[in-house]
Amino acid sequence: MTERVCKIAVCAPAEFAERIMDSLADLAGAVYPGYDRVFSLTGVRGTWRPLEGSNPYIGAPGEVAVADEVRIEFVAREADAGEAVRRILGIHPYEEPAIDVIPMIGWKGLL
């Protein structure tokens, strides 16, 4: 049976990308024997409106914010997904970072 994996993605300010990837390198490499620090990076432009009572890293309550971010994506073992989310939350500057955890079929299971 092939180990279950998931794709994990998070958008963050570019100045946090290296720290986030460094903290996840061992988890991101566990799926690819012989490699570590396996990530995809995409420049994105995010937008949101912080509501009253929030404490945004970027923007102000009641005002629409727009910012350039980096989307960091990687594949991890499903068993490591919770640890990956904990590590992201420990570094990410946003109160509510959007973290995607998507179950997937690993390509090795198709062979």
Short mmCIF file of the C-alpha atoms (twelve columns), coordinates in Angstrom:
data_MODEL
# 
_entry.id   MODEL 
# 
loop_
_atom_site.group_PDB 
_atom_site.id 
_atom_site.type_symbol 
_atom_site.label_atom_id 
_atom_site.label_alt_id 
_atom_site.label_comp_id 
_atom_site.label_asym_id 
_atom_site.label_seq_id 
_atom_site.Cartn_x 
_atom_site.Cartn_y 
_atom_site.Cartn_z 
_atom_site.pdbx_PDB_model_num 
ATOM 1   C CA . MET A 1   0.000   0.000  0.000   1 
ATOM 2   C CA . THR A 2   1.276   3.461  -0.875  1 
ATOM 3   C CA . GLU A 3   1.616   6.027  1.886   1 
ATOM 4   C CA . ARG A 4   -1.134  8.657  1.904   1 
ATOM 5   C CA . VAL A 5   0.019   12.162 0.995   1 
ATOM 6   C CA . CYS A 6   -1.447  15.650 0.800   1 
ATOM 7   C CA . LYS A 7   -0.575  18.929 -0.849  1 
ATOM 8   C CA . ILE A 8   -0.189  21.787 1.611   1 
ATOM 9   C CA . ALA A 9   -0.180  25.405 0.455   1 
ATOM 10  C CA . VAL A 10  -0.029  28.755 2.219   1 
ATOM 11  C CA . CYS A 11  0.336   32.341 1.031   1 
ATOM 12  C CA . ALA A 12  2.672   34.560 3.044   1 
ATOM 13  C CA . PRO A 13  4.604   37.811 2.736   1 
ATOM 14  C CA . ALA A 14  7.809   37.126 0.776   1 
ATOM 15  C CA . GLU A 15  10.014  38.010 3.756   1 
ATOM 16  C CA . PHE A 16  8.621   34.961 5.631   1 
ATOM 17  C CA . ALA A 17  8.940   32.394 2.818   1 
ATOM 18  C CA . GLU A 18  12.484  31.187 3.578   1 
ATOM 19  C CA . ARG A 19  11.779  30.731 7.298   1 
ATOM 20  C CA . ILE A 20  8.578   28.823 6.563   1 
ATOM 21  C CA . MET A 21  10.337  26.554 4.063   1 
ATOM 22  C CA . ASP A 22  13.291  25.968 6.385   1 
ATOM 23  C CA . SER A 23  10.911  24.893 9.144   1 
ATOM 24  C CA . LEU A 24  9.157   22.415 6.826   1 
ATOM 25  C CA . ALA A 25  12.143  21.063 4.874   1 
ATOM 26  C CA . ASP A 26  12.246  17.670 6.589   1 
ATOM 27  C CA . LEU A 27  8.493   17.115 6.145   1 
ATOM 28  C CA . ALA A 28  8.491   18.268 2.520   1 
ATOM 29  C CA . GLY A 29  11.403  15.990 1.663   1 
ATOM 30  C CA . ALA A 30  10.046  12.856 3.327   1 
ATOM 31  C CA . VAL A 31  7.962   12.057 0.229   1 
ATOM 32  C CA . TYR A 32  10.917  12.304 -2.163  1 
ATOM 33  C CA . PRO A 33  13.795  9.988  -1.138  1 
ATOM 34  C CA . GLY A 34  17.148  11.594 -1.827  1 
ATOM 35  C CA . TYR A 35  15.771  15.159 -1.764  1 
ATOM 36  C CA . ASP A 36  14.757  17.681 0.842   1 
ATOM 37  C CA . ARG A 37  13.357  21.216 0.871   1 
ATOM 38  C CA . VAL A 38  11.053  20.356 -2.062  1 
ATOM 39  C CA . PHE A 39  8.679   23.325 -2.639  1 
ATOM 40  C CA . SER A 40  6.934   25.226 -5.405  1 
ATOM 41  C CA . LEU A 41  6.747   29.013 -5.128  1 
ATOM 42  C CA . THR A 42  4.334   31.266 -6.992  1 
ATOM 43  C CA . GLY A 43  3.959   35.010 -6.720  1 
ATOM 44  C CA . VAL A 44  0.339   35.951 -5.949  1 
ATOM 45  C CA . ARG A 45  -1.603  39.076 -5.074  1 
ATOM 46  C CA . GLY A 46  -3.952  38.638 -2.122  1 
ATOM 47  C CA . THR A 47  -6.811  40.810 -0.960  1 
ATOM 48  C CA . TRP A 48  -8.906  40.895 2.208   1 
ATOM 49  C CA . ARG A 49  -10.822 43.240 4.472   1 
ATOM 50  C CA . PRO A 50  -9.999  42.956 8.182   1 
ATOM 51  C CA . LEU A 51  -13.099 43.260 10.339  1 
ATOM 52  C CA . GLU A 52  -13.450 45.279 13.546  1 
ATOM 53  C CA . GLY A 53  -11.665 43.544 16.429  1 
ATOM 54  C CA . SER A 54  -9.018  41.995 14.180  1 
ATOM 55  C CA . ASN A 55  -5.317  42.749 14.445  1 
ATOM 56  C CA . PRO A 56  -4.067  42.508 10.847  1 
ATOM 57  C CA . TYR A 57  -0.393  42.261 9.950   1 
ATOM 58  C CA . ILE A 58  -1.202  44.197 6.764   1 
ATOM 59  C CA . GLY A 59  -4.066  46.667 6.460   1 
ATOM 60  C CA . ALA A 60  -6.530  48.184 8.909   1 
ATOM 61  C CA . PRO A 61  -9.967  47.090 10.123  1 
ATOM 62  C CA . GLY A 62  -12.699 48.112 7.705   1 
ATOM 63  C CA . GLU A 63  -10.333 48.807 4.796   1 
ATOM 64  C CA . VAL A 64  -9.643  46.515 1.851   1 
ATOM 65  C CA . ALA A 65  -5.998  45.436 1.811   1 
ATOM 66  C CA . VAL A 66  -4.058  44.233 -1.238  1 
ATOM 67  C CA . ALA A 67  -0.589  42.742 -0.960  1 
ATOM 68  C CA . ASP A 68  1.963   40.779 -2.955  1 
ATOM 69  C CA . GLU A 69  2.545   37.365 -1.401  1 
ATOM 70  C CA . VAL A 70  4.315   34.095 -2.149  1 
ATOM 71  C CA . ARG A 71  2.294   30.884 -2.371  1 
ATOM 72  C CA . ILE A 72  4.354   28.056 -0.883  1 
ATOM 73  C CA . GLU A 73  3.262   24.552 -1.904  1 
ATOM 74  C CA . PHE A 74  4.628   21.165 -0.990  1 
ATOM 75  C CA . VAL A 75  3.664   17.517 -0.647  1 
ATOM 76  C CA . ALA A 76  3.830   15.850 2.754   1 
ATOM 77  C CA . ARG A 77  2.773   12.569 4.252   1 
ATOM 78  C CA . GLU A 78  -0.780  12.806 5.544   1 
ATOM 79  C CA . ALA A 79  0.537   11.766 8.967   1 
ATOM 80  C CA . ASP A 80  2.745   14.908 8.985   1 
ATOM 81  C CA . ALA A 81  0.020   17.385 7.953   1 
ATOM 82  C CA . GLY A 82  -0.858  18.487 11.501  1 
ATOM 83  C CA . GLU A 83  2.790   19.106 12.333  1 
ATOM 84  C CA . ALA A 84  3.208   21.089 9.114   1 
ATOM 85  C CA . VAL A 85  0.254   23.332 10.015  1 
ATOM 86  C CA . ARG A 86  1.651   23.869 13.540  1 
ATOM 87  C CA . ARG A 87  5.036   24.897 12.117  1 
ATOM 88  C CA . ILE A 88  3.441   27.311 9.627   1 
ATOM 89  C CA . LEU A 89  1.341   28.904 12.376  1 
ATOM 90  C CA . GLY A 90  4.463   29.298 14.532  1 
ATOM 91  C CA . ILE A 91  6.122   31.528 11.910  1 
ATOM 92  C CA . HIS A 92  3.365   33.055 9.770   1 
ATOM 93  C CA . PRO A 93  2.614   36.688 10.710  1 
ATOM 94  C CA . TYR A 94  -1.111  36.667 9.855   1 
ATOM 95  C CA . GLU A 95  -3.786  36.118 12.516  1 
ATOM 96  C CA . GLU A 96  -5.670  33.819 10.133  1 
ATOM 97  C CA . PRO A 97  -3.376  32.464 7.422   1 
ATOM 98  C CA . ALA A 98  -5.177  30.577 4.669   1 
ATOM 99  C CA . ILE A 99  -3.626  27.108 4.744   1 
ATOM 100 C CA . ASP A 100 -4.837  24.538 2.213   1 
ATOM 101 C CA . VAL A 101 -4.462  20.845 3.086   1 
ATOM 102 C CA . ILE A 102 -5.602  18.779 0.108   1 
ATOM 103 C CA . PRO A 103 -5.598  14.956 0.134   1 
ATOM 104 C CA . MET A 104 -4.128  13.652 -3.099  1 
ATOM 105 C CA . ILE A 105 -3.196  10.512 -4.931  1 
ATOM 106 C CA . GLY A 106 0.578   10.174 -4.955  1 
ATOM 107 C CA . TRP A 107 1.861   9.475  -8.437  1 
ATOM 108 C CA . LYS A 108 3.969   6.567  -7.195  1 
ATOM 109 C CA . GLY A 109 0.748   4.744  -6.283  1 
ATOM 110 C CA . LEU A 110 -0.280  4.826  -9.948  1 
ATOM 111 C CA . LEU A 111 2.689   2.764  -11.134 1 
# 
